[in-house]
Amino acid sequence: CRRSGKRFANVSTQKLAVAAASSLTKKYGWRAQVRFPDFEVRVLISDSEVLIDVPILVQLSVPIGGGELVSSGLAAPVAWAMARTAELKPGDCVLDPMCGKAITLIESSLCWTKCHYLGLDIDSTQLKGASDNSRLLLEAAGRTSAAKLELMQGDARRLPLPDDSVDVILCDVPFGRQFLSVEECRNGLYDQVLAEFDRVIVKTCNGRAILLCSLEQELWLLRSAGFTVEGLPPRPEDPKIAPKSAQSWCCVCRREVKLGPLEAVLIVLHRPDSLLAKEQKHCGDGSLPPISKRLWWETSAGRGDWASLKIADRPPMQLARGREI
């Protein structure tokens, strides 16, 4: 039983569920089974209607809410959109080097199950949440069909991975608010992590990085990726970071994204010899494209369609009978 609105705020959904189960048992002799029912009877109450339905087919999902999935704040459609922008392919090795509670990796793995996902974070508390979420993924998808998701503790400035070992990086980069300060991000962190991203991502046309960054910090992050940014001084030489002999990245797109009151940007980086990069005229001279309101795969509705597109990318529906609820 689920309730929304204020009209029936005094109705206990738990008591209503017990009453409904008792009535069905009395009338038909059915035994109530909470976790793995033969079929479900759902009661949905709102201010304007009471709806009773019996789900026949359901789509794979991880339970969200009630403390089951520990969300770290990034909206699920945004996390999915990052993976969609990466155009993940079977066999891709996908790394989130600052994974937090692994929301981006969970959303990715629910739609693109044939990839290998790696999550890394320096904070053991965040990794505990990520571990709990990955367990829920296994329970929802089944241990044989779930995507492979591995978690490890480590520092994104010194990734415990060999060179050219990752196809894709998806990363919600620190903005200088919750972790570190704006100055610490600009004066060291971005240079160090972008150098590591460049090192571990394959140098072939398959290498790409999808980064979410605040609009305030975007140009500093792009400078750290090796781009010449008007209005900013060149990146200072750091003896700990090997100099680049050539432009490592083409910035394919910069898409504005609202994260509540915060203005952010989704930055899409490809290796210069990728097909998408070759289609961009500005990639030849290492310049940046203007900020846009759409990514190339979006509909005219933009972000308004992300949730429905996400559902369409999930695996086919399956029988609801006997599933865990």
Helices and strands as residue ranges (DSSP letters): E 2-3, H 13-28, E 42-45, E 50-53, E 57-58, H 76-86, E 93-96, H 103-111, E 116-121, H 124-141, E 148-153, E 168-172, H 182-184, I 185-189, H 190-200, E 208-214, H 218-224, E 250-259, E 262-270, H 275-278, G 281-285, E 291-292, G 302-305, H 306-313, E 318-319
